[in-house]
């Protein structure tokens, strides 16, 4: 079968604490998202979502992008980048205007969205997203497009994601230094939601937990929009560190043990199973592990015990975050786990037992041609970035006159601002 013709190409870079990944994808003439190339490499210069070494981070970004370009046999000049740290926070604001019972026109919607800018209160932080989630007519919600309908009052729920400005600028600069233009910085909960969640799940209510290398983002969706999120400074890398500390081994050995033999669920056979600390061919290259036998093997039960102890502390923080976000009762039913940490064996069953809610593992959906190694929870945010780019959602800051961030005006500047407003409107 002939390869579908690509109408538009998108580039994405996800800067995580464990890996930096890049993807090049295109929209076909049939409307499908087709992955042309993807690549990743170990993260450098990044700690818990923050840039700690600009030169190292820039090199890692450039390397990941070049790997994706080589696979796609094409180059890109601009990318959408994901942001998982930087103190992400979410808020929902509501705005209403009088319509007077007449038919709603496009100008009314634009006026409403421009008015909604005034309710954004960044409090000195950077606004990543300011998007209309859904509209209301005389208090009735769930309206996706009010144009052509009649109403006394037209309202809109605006979803805003805020971030600390300096960390976002550092991430942006690291990408720009790699000779790439930044189209937008996208909050990872938004991107992962595009990749892992169905429209119905977002409508009914779902919690999305991104279990990253050093950061966990807990976000709650309902009525089709992201209602709130909490960032927890814990990740799967903390499990790796605990294993390395418990057995006195190197981190790369601990990471291998976690990925190959680790599990979130203990089994009766774990006490009888002895697992090698070193990979095949590495025997004798490192000191023997603590509690190991003469062949440098440890009981799998001890490894699982370390893993589950760390997971218990992590799931307690997740549970607190979910309760703080109001994800309880009938509204809080489904939980979706994604991110690199979600690849740990048995994690869904562990989380389901601890949270008392059905849990599934979220993997990239709605994309075609994704390499098997990248069709995993660890690449959900990356896949979601190209889906977000293709969706091109409305941002109220781009409607009408150029948007200026909210600033506090004092003294003579405030007097001058009032004078200009009186001249304009009177």
N, C-alpha and C positions, 0 to 999 in steps of 0.2 A: 504494500500500500504506500502511496506517495506521501512524503512528509508534508504536513499542512503548512501553508505559507504564513509566516509570522508578520503580523501587522505592526506591532510595537514591542520594543525590547526594554526590560527593566533590570536594574542592578540593585543588589541589596548586600549590606554588610552587617552582621550581628557581632557586636563586641562583647564577649562574655569573659568571665574570670578564668575559665578553664580552656576555652578555645575561641578563636576568631574565625568566623566562617563567612563565605561569600557565595552569592548565587546570581546567575544570569538567567532570566526567563523571559518568555515572550507570549503575547496574546495572539492566538491563531485566528484565522478568518472565521472559524466556527465559534469563537469566543472561549476556547479552552486555554488555560494557563499551562504552557509547556516549558519545562526546565531544559535549558540549553547546556548549562554547565554549572557545577558547584565545586567548591573546594574549602578546605579548612586546614588550620595548623594550630599548634599549641599557642595559647595566649602569652604575650610578653608585655610587661609594663602596665598590667591591669591588676587591681586588687579590689575585690568586692564591688565591681562595676565602675570603679574610679580609675582614671589614668594616673599612674604613679611614675612612669618613665615615658616621656613623649617620643623619644627617638625609637625605643624598642617597640612601642605600640604602633607607630607609623610603619616600621619595617614589617611587623606581623600583618597589618592590614594589607599592605602592598603585596606581600607574599600570597595571602589567601586569595586576593582578587586575581593575581596572575595565574594561579592554579585554576580558578573558575574560567578565566578567559581562554586558557589553553584547551580546556575540555570543550568549551563552547565554540572554539575556533573563531572568536570575535572579541573585540575590545569594547569597553564601556568608559564613559567619561563622567558619569554621575551616578549616585547611589542613594537609596533610602537606608538609614542606619537605625538600629535598634538600641534602646536605652533601658537597662534593667535596674540600674542603681540611681544615683543622683537624687535620692530622697523623693521618689515619685509619690504624688498624692492626687486624690481625685475628689471632685465636687460636682454636684448637679444643681443648676440654677433654673428658676422658672420665670418666664416673662409673659405678660398678656397685654394685648392692645384691643381697643374698641373697634368693631367693624360696623356695628349698627344694623345687622341683619342683612346686609347686602352680599352680593357675590364676591368671593375672595379672588383677587387678581394677583399676578406675580409681583406687582409693586407692593402690595400689602405684606407679602411674605418677606420681601427684601427689607421693608421698613421694620418689620418685627425683628429680623435677625440683626440689623444694624443697631436697634434699640437694646438688643441683648448684650451688646458689648459692654454697656454701662454696668451690668451686674457682675462682671468678672472682677474678682478681688484677688489679684495675685500676691498682694502683701510682700512685694519685693522679689518674688520668685518668677521663674520663666514659665510662660504658658506654652506647652507642647501641643495641646489640642484644645479647640473650642468648637465643638460640633453640635448641631441640632440633632437630638436623639429621636424625638417624635413630637408631633403637634397635638394640641387639644382644641376642640371646638366646644365652647360653652361648658368647659370642664370635662367633657368626654374625651378620653385619651385614646391612644392607639392609631392615630391618623398619620399615615406616612406622607401624603401629599394633599394639602387642603385646597389647592387651587381649583376653582370652579364650584366650590361648595359655599353654602350660606351659613352665617353664624353671627351672633351678637358680639362674641369675644373670641379672638384668636390667640392661642398661647403656644409656647414652645418650651421644651425642656432642653437646656444646653448642658452638655457634658464637657467638663474641663479637666484636663490633666496638667498638673503643675510639677515643676522640677527645680532643683537648685541650679542656678545659672552657671556658676563656674565649672562644675563637673561636666555639664552638657557642652559648654564651649571647649573644654579640653578634648572631649570625644570628637567633636566636630573638627577641631584643628588637627587631630591625629589623622583623620581621614583626608582632610584637605592637603596635608603635607605629603600624602601618598598620591598627589596629583589627581584627586577626584573631587568633583563638585557634589556638595550635599544637597539633595532635593528636600529632605525633611528628616527630622529626628522623631522617631516613633516610639512611644512607650511600649515596652515589650508585652504588657498585658493586652494591649490593643492588637498587636501583631499576632500573638499566640492565639487570641480569641478568633481571629480570622481563619487561622489554620486548623484549629482543633474543634471548634464548637459549631453546631448547626444553628440555623436561624430559630428553630423551635426551642432548642435548649436555652438560647439567650432570652427568648420570650418567657418561658416557664420559670426560669430561675436556675442558675448553676454557679458553682464556685470553681474557679480555675486556679490551680496551684502550680506555679512554675518553680520546680525544684532545681535550681541552678547549682553551679559549682561552689559559689560562696554567698549567694543571695537567694532567698525564696520570696517570690511575689505572690500574695494571696489576693485575688480579686473576685468580686461578686457581680454577676450579670443578672438583670431581671428587666422585664418589659422591653427587651431588645437593646438595652444599653448597659454600660459598665457603671455601676452605682457607687463603688468604692473599692479601694485597694489599700493593702498594708504591706510594707516591705520588712522582711525579717532577715537580719544579718547572719543567717545560718545557711549552709548548703551541703552538698554531698562531699565537698572537699574536707569538711570538718570530720566526716566519717573516716576518710582516708587518713587524716592526721591522727585520729584516735587509734586506728589500727597500727600505724607506724609507731606510735608511742607505746602501745600495749605490748608489742612484740619486739621493740627495739630494732626496727628495720628501716630501710630507706623508703621515701614516699612513693617512688615508682614501683617498688615491690608491694607496698600496701595498696596502691591503686589497682594493680593487677589482681591481687587477692580479692579485693572487693568486687571487681567486675567479673572475674572468672568463677570464684567460689562463694562469694558473699550472697546472703539472702536475708530478707526481712522476716522470714518465717522459719522457726526451728523445727527440726524433725528428729524422731528417735534414733535414726541412723547416724546423726552427726557425730556422736561420741565415738563411733567405730571407724569413722572415715578420717584418714590422715591426708592432709593436702600439702604439696610441696610449696615452700616459700618462694623459691626461684623458678623462673621460666626455664623450659628445656634449653640446655646449652649454657646456662648461666651458673651452673653448680660450682661452688667453690670460689666464685668471684667476689662474694660478700660474706661478712661474718654470719654465723648461725643465729637464727632468731631465738628470742627468749621463749622458753617452754617447748623448744623444738627437740625432736629425737635425733639420733645420730645421722639420719639422712636429711636433716634440716626440714622436717615436716612438722606441722602443728595439727592438733585436732580441729576439725571443722567446727565443732561445737563452740570452741573458744572464739573463733572468728565471728560466728553468728552472734554470740553473746555481746561482743564489742559493738557490732553493727546495730543490734536491736536496742542496746542501751542508748546509743546516740540518737537513733530514730525516735525513741520515746521522748527525749528532750525536745526534739524537733517537732514532733506531732503535737506536743503540749502547746508550743508557741503557735502552731497553725490553728489549733482549736481555739485558743484565746483570740486570735485574729478574726476567725469566722464569727465568733460570738460578738465581738466588737463591731463587726460589720452587719449584724442583725441576721446572719444566715442561720436561722433556727426555725423550728416548727414546720408547717406545711410548705413554707416558702423555700426552706433550705433542704432540698432532697438530694440532688445529684452533685457529686464532686468529680472533677476531671483533673488528673495529675499529668503534668507534662514537664519538659526540661530534661537535661541530661541525667539528673538524679533519679528520674522516674523509670530509668532503664534497669534499676536494681530489681533482681528477681524477688517476687512475692510482695512487692511494695503495695500494690493495690489491695491485696487481702489484708495486709497489716493496717493500712489506713482505714479500710472499711470497718475493721473490728474496733479500732481506736476511736473513730469519729461517729460510728453508729449510723452511717449513711452509705448508700451505694457509691462505689468509686470505680472509675474506669481510667485507663491510660490513654492520654490524648496524643495522637500522631498526626503528622501533616496530612491534610485532606485537600481535595479540590485542585491538586497539581498533578500534572502528567509528566512522566519521564524522569522522575527523581531517582537518583542512584540509590541502590538498596541500602548502602551504608548510611545514607542521609535520610532515609524514610523512617526515621526514629524520633522519639520524643525530644531528643537533644537538638533537633533541627526544626522544631515547630515554629519558633519565633522567626527564624530565617525565612521559611516558606511563607509565613504570614506577612512578612514585609513586602514581598512582591505582590501578594494578593491585595494588601492594603493599597499599594501604589496603583494597581490596576483599577481598584474600586474608586479611587480619587474622591473621597468623601468631602462634603462641603465643610469649609472652615469659616466661621462668621467673620474672622479677621480679614478675609480676602474679598468680602462683599462690600461694594460701594467704595468710598474714599479709603485710602490706605490707613490701616489700623496702627495706632500708636499704643504702646504699653501704658498701663495705668501708672501714673506717678503722683506723688504727693506735692501739691503746690502750696507755697507759703509766702507771706510777706507781700512785696510789691508785685511779684509774679501772679499771686492770687488775685490782687486787685485788677491787674491788667487782663487776666483771664475773664473776670466778671464783666469788665468793660467791653471786651470783644464780643462776649456772648450777648450783651444787651444791644449792641449795635447790629448784630446778626439777626436777632429775633424781634427787635422792636424798631 
